[in-house]
Amino acid sequence: MKISKKTIVAIAIILIGATIGGIYSYSKKKKTSEFAAKEFVPIAPDYADSTMWFCAENDSEGNGADVFYIVSTWELDWQTTDGQTSHYADVHNENHRNDMAIEIRKIAEYMADGNNFYAPYYRHITLDSWATQNEDTIHRRAQIAMADVKNAFDLFLKKRDNSRPFILAGFSQGGMAVVELLKYMDDETYSHLVAAYVLGYKVTPQDTLQSRHLRAAKDSIDIGVTICYNTVKDIKYVQPILCNQCIFCINPVNWLTDDTPAVLHDSIIVTVNPEHHVLVVKNYAGSEYKPIMGFINVGDIHSCEPWLYSTCLKRNIALRTREWRKAM
């Protein structure tokens, strides 16, 4: 068969185009690979290793609950010895575990009282990641952190007496993890949930569409519900990355969801703002919590969430646990 000159030229153009395209594609992949290589992801934790957990088993009478707590954010971006940047805590780094343990120990002082308390160390994303205030960046990086939390939760469920009630609680990034666990768990697991405490993070309409396990607490004794709040001095300080589109908020002092004010520690006035679904506090400066990277504790009082209301939370955990046991 005779091939025309035009056909030969056309084939040549196609081959040249394919070659150039291949070179461009290879070059693009190489650049992407080189960029990715500069970002270091630490080795995943093995939750069969007790080093990866903080545990306190204090339910000697068998009337308490199992508390699964997820710590907040402690690390900044850091570099490996060969110059790679990591956006994650390294659970194999003792200093990183010790940082997380500072918060966990203080939480255990009130959440572990009369309960069995378990908190995994995990590859949480760094403060620099949150400082981007970019939802896409945060959620993309958080996939690794959330995978760790889910793996730890699976082992927690496997090891515990599954006839017992359990509590989920987390602060900030840990609150994000609580929301994700509620979506992740099956109905049988959910039936043993006393309550979930999302401290300093949000529950959005999209979250509730993804799982019927996300039900807002309405009072101090309902069970299988989510307690959620964020604290600010004024609504102008609402932090979008933590509160944007949040539809859950309950006052942990009077356990109401309307704007009825409550008095904490004799002088602090705590009120729900029903429009923005945040707590507004008066007569409390929160000056013990210094600004973080220019966007946290700058009118919001994000760092106070697990501590300012700790007495209220401790009583409520015990009260809801009793209600769960009565209902069963």
N, C-alpha and C positions, 0 to 999 in steps of 0.2 A: 504494500500500500504506500502510495506516495504522500508524504507530508508536506504541506505548503509552507512557504517561507513565513507567512503570517502566523501559522500555528506554532512554528518553532519559536518565533519571537514571543508569542503569548506564553508559552510554556516557560521560557527563560525568565520572563517578568515574574511569573508566579513563583518560580524557584528562588529568585533573588529576594522577592517579598517575604517568602517563608523563612529564608535564611536570616534576613534582617530582623523579622519578627521574633525568631528563635533567639537571636543574639540579645534583642531588647528584653525578651522575657527572662532569659538567663541572668542578664544584668540586673533586672528588677528583683528577681528572686534572691540573687546574691546580696544585693543591698539590704533587702528585708532580713535575710538570714544573718548578715553581719550586725544589723541593728538589734535583732533579737538576741544574738549571742552576747551583747553587752549587758543584758538584763539577766540577773541571776535569780533563779527560783530555788530556795532551799529544799533539801530532801524531805519528803513527807514523813509525818510522825507515824510510828507503829504503836497503836494504842493498846496493844498487848503488853507493852513496856510500861511499868508503873511510874517510870520517870516522867511520862507524858501526862500525868494526872496530879491534881491536888485533891485529896480525899479526906473527909472527916465524917466518921460514922458515929452519930450521937443519939440515934433513936433506940435507946436501951429498953424502953417500955413498949415499943412496937406501935405507938399511936401517931407517929409523925408521918412524914412523906420523904420521898427521895427527891432531892433538889439537883437539877442539872443546870449549872451556871456557866455562861459564856462571857469571858472577860472582854473588856473594851480594847482600845488602841494604845499601844505603849511605845512603839519604835518609830524612829525616823528612817528615811532611806539611808542605806549604808552600802559600803563597797567591799568586795572581796579583795584579797591580796593581789589579784591580777587585774583589778580595776573594773570589774563588773558591778553594776548597780543593782541592788535588790529592793523591791517594793514590799517585802514581806518580812515578818518576824521569823527568826530561825529557831525552831523548837529544840534544836540540838546544841544551841548556844546557851550555856548556863546563865549568862548575864541576861539574855532575853527572857528565859523562864523566870528568873528572879524578879525581873520587872513586872511581869504578869502576876506573879505571886503576891506582890505588894497589895494590889487591888483585891485579889481573890481572898487573901487572909482576912482583910477588913470586912468583906462581904460575908465570909463564913462566920464572923463573930455574931451576926444576927440571923442569917439564913440557915446556918447549921445547928442552931440551938434546938435540940429535940428532934432533929432530922438527920438523915444521911445525905451528905453533901459531896457532889462530884463536879469538878471543873477541869476540862481538858486544856492543855496548852495547844495552841494551833497557829498556823501561819497567817496571822491577821495582817491585813494590808496596813501600810504605814500612814503616819500622820501627813506625810507629803502627798500621799494619794488622796486623802480627804481634802487637803488644801487646794487641790485642783478645782474643787467644787463642781466637778463635771460628772454628771450621773453615769454617762457611758463609761468613762475611765474607771470610776469607782466600782461599778457593777462588773465590768470585765475582769478587773484584777481580783475582785472579791470571790470570783468563782473558785479559786484555789482555796481561799479561807473557808468558804461555805462547804466545800467538799471535805475538808478536814473535820469540820463540826459534824457533818452528817455521818462520817465514819466513826467518830467518837460516840455519837448518839446511838448508832447501831450496836456498838459494843456495850454501852450502858444498858440498853434494853435487853441484850442477850444475857448479861451477868446478873441483873437485878431480879428480885422476886416480883414477877409480873402481876401478882395479886394486889400489890401495894399502889397507893396513889403516888403521883409524881408532880413536881413543879418545874416549869421552865422559867428561867430568868436570865436576862442579859442587859448590859449597859452599853449604849452607843452602838459600836460595831457589833457587840454582842446582842443588842436589841434587834439589829438587822438579822442576825443568825436565828433568833427566836422566831421571827416572822417566817423565815425560810423553813425552819423545822416544822412549823405548824402546817405548811403546805406539803411537806415531805412525808409526814407520818400517816399511817393508815388509820382507819376508823377504830379498830380494836385498840391500838395504842392510845388514840385520842380519848377513848372511854375511861382511861385511868388518869387523865390529866385533871388536876385540881384547878390550875390556872396558869397562865403565861404572863410574865411581867416584862414588858418592853419599856425599858427605862431610858429615856433620852433618844428615842428614834420614832419612826412614823409607821402607821398602817394606812395604806392608800386604798382607794376604791378598786384599783386593779388587783391589789393583794387579795381583797375579799372575794373577787370574782374567781380567783385561782384556787380557793379552798373554803369550804364551809366550816372549817375548824377555826377560822378567824371570826370570833364573835366578841363584840365590845362588852366589857363589864358595865353593869348598870347600877350596882350597889356593892356592899361589902361582903356578901355571902353567896353570890351566884357562882357556879362552878363551870369548868370547861370554857372559861372566858379569857379575854386578853385585857390586861391592865396596861394602859399606855398613857404617857404624859411627857411633855417637854416644858421646861421652866424658863421664863423670861421676866425681865423687870418691866418691860413695856412691849406691846405688840410690834412696835417698829423694829425690835431686835430679833424678830422671828428669823431663824436660820433656815433658809430654803432646803439645803442639802439634808437637814435632819427633820424638818417639819412640813415641807411642801406637800400639799394635797392630803395631809393627815386628816383622817375622819374619826379617829378614836381619841378621847381624852376623858379621864376621870380624875377627880380631886382625891389624892390619897390621904387627905386629912379627914374630910367628912364623907367620902365615898359617894359623892353626888356628881352628876354630869352637867348640871346647870350652873348658873353663875352665883349660886349661894356661897358667900365667902366663909372661909374656915380660919380659925386661929391656931397657929402652930407655935409651940414654945412660948406661949403667953403674949407674944407681940407680933409675930409674922403673920400677915394676912395673905391667904392663898385663895385665888379665885380662878375658875375656869372661864376662858374666853370662848364662848360657843361658836363664834364665827371662825376663828383661826385654830381652834382645838389645841390650845396651849394653856399652861398655868401662868398666871400673872401674879407675882409676889410683891408685896409692899413691906417696908420696914426691914428689909434684908438686902444688904449690899453685895454679899457673896464675894467680898474682897479677898478672902483666903484663896480664891481660885484665880490665878493669874491668867491673862490672855494667852492663848495658844495660837501661834502662827497668824495672828491678826484676824482670825475669823471665829474663834471659839472663846467664850467668856468675855465677850465685848458688848454686854447688854443682855445677851442670853446668859444663863448661869448653868451651862451644860454640865460642867463638872460636879455640880451639887446633886445630880439626880438620885444616885443610890444612897447618899449620905444625909441630906437634909430631912428626908422622910423615913429614915431607917427604922425608927420606933414604930411608925405607922405600918410599914411594910412587914416588920417582924410579927406584929399582932395579927395582921391580915392573913399572912401565910398560915398561921396556926388556926385562925377562924375558918378559913376556906377549907383547910384540910379536915377539920371536924365536920363541916357541912358535907364534904364528899363522903366521908365514912358513914354519916347518918343516912345519906341518900342510897348508899349501897346496901 
